[in-house]
């Protein structure tokens, strides 16, 4: 009996705005997309819940399964301890991304997905290559794979924004942590 290739991918969703286009693109590419809302970096539970509601709307629109990591901001604060005064897009941000992608990689193995990626790379405010390097390193440690797909290509960021407006979802104006608000 020939075993069918496992096409299940765990997509880390930073927010509903950024995840819509990646979900649709991955589905077009034949993946079974499971979305993982894992964002301990978000500064308040109220903000977390607003973003989660937007994510639920996006997942419902695409018929994508959604897994939600319980809100626990202290995990983030402990992980970036000592980096609070780093500039935006500096070491604190990359530690934050590392934390979330470690959690995503572990969750992927738990649910039987041998592949994961993140919607973070759709943002023109994020360093695609650096995020891809972090994801690949974590995947290698876990003996799974990271898909370094650049969702910005073919106007991905524009498509994501248009979709979020069409769906009428909450559109935040900062990355998520309290330190981003200060800059």
N, C-alpha and C positions, 0 to 999 in steps of 0.2 A: 504494500500500500504506500503510495506517495504521500508524504506529509505536506500539507499546504503551508506556505510561508506565513509566519506570524506577522500580520500587518497592523497589529495594535500599537498605537503610539500614544504616549502620555504627553499632552500639551500643557505646559505650565502657563496659566493665564494670570498675567499681572493685573488685568482689568478687562471689563467688557469691551471697551473701545478698541484695545489693541488685539483682542483675540478673535474677533469676527472673521476678518480676512484669512488669518492662518487656519482657522477651522475649515472654512470653505475650500481653501487651496489644498490642504492635506486630504480632505474628503475626495476632491477631484483627482488626486494622485492615487487614490485607492486605499488610503489608510482608514482603519477603524479608529476614530479619534475619541479619546477619553480626555476630558478637560479637568485639570487639577488647579483649583483656586487655593493657592498656598502663599500667603502674604503676611507673615508675622511683622513685617516692617511697617505696616500701616499704623499710624499713631494713636487712633482711638477706635473703640469697638463700633461706635456710630458710623465712622467713615468706612470701616471694614464692611459693615452691613449694607451701606449704600452701594459700594462697589460690588458686593456679592449679589445684590438684587439685579444690578445691570448685567452681571455675568449670567445669572439664571435666565434672563430674557434672551441673551445671545445664544446660549446653549439650546433653549427651547426652539428658537428660530431655525437652528440647524439640526435639531434632533440629536444633539451630542450629549453623551453621558457626562455628568458633572460630579466630581468628588471635591468635597470642601474640607480643608484642614481647619480645625478649630482655631479660633483667634487666640493667640498667645504672644503678645508683644514683648514680654520679658525675654523670650528666646532670642529675638532680634537684638534687644538692648545688651544682653550678655555677649552676643557674638561680635558686636561692633564696639564694645567697651574700649575706651581709650581713643577712639577715632571720631568722637562727636564733633570736633572742630575741623575736620577735614572738609575741603571744598566739595561742592556738588561735582559729581563725576570723578571723584578722587577715590582714595583707598577704601573709605567707608562704603561707598556705593558698590565697589567690587566685592567687598566682604559680604554685603547684603545679598548680592547676586549669587555668590558662592553658597551661602547658607540656604537660599531657596532652591538652588539647583541640586544641592546634596539631598534635600528633602524630596525633591521631585524624582531623582534617581532611585532613591530607596523605595518610594511609593510605586514607581514603575516595576521594580522587581517584585513587590508585594502583589501587584495585580496581574502579573504575567505578561507585561509589556517589555519587550527587549529593546525598546527604542523610546527616547524622549527628546523633547525640544522645548523652547520657550517663546512666548509672544513678546518678550522684552526686546528682541532684536528688530522688531518692526519700527521702533522709535528712532527718529533721526538724532535724538538726544543721547542715544546709547551707542557704545563702541561694539559693533557687530563682531569683529574679530576677537576682541578680548572676551566677550560673552561666550563665543563659540569655543575658545580655548579652555575656559573654565568648565563648560559643559562636557567637552571631550575628556578632560582630565578626570572629572568625576565619573564619567561613564567607564573609562578604563579601570578605575579603582573598583567599580562594581561589576565589571565583566558584562556590561551591556553596551548599547550604542547611543550616541548623541547625534541627532540630525542637525547639522549646521546649515539650516535653510535660511536664506536671507529673504525674509518676508517683505522687505522694503522694495524689492525689485518689482517691475511692472506696476508702479504706482501703488504698491501695497499699503503704504501709510495713508494715502488719499482715500483708497477704497475702504479701509478700516474706519476712517472718520466719516465718510459718507454713509456707511452702514449704521454706525452708531447714531447718527442724526435721524436716519430713516426709522430706526427702532425707538427713537425717543428716550434713549437711556441716559443715565447720569454721566456727566462728563466732568471729571475732577480736574483741578488745575495745578496739582503738584504730585510728585512721585509717590508719596505716601508717608514718609517718616517726618517726625517733628523737626529734624535738622534741615530737611529740604524746604520747609516753610520759612526758615530763618534766612534763606539766601535769596 
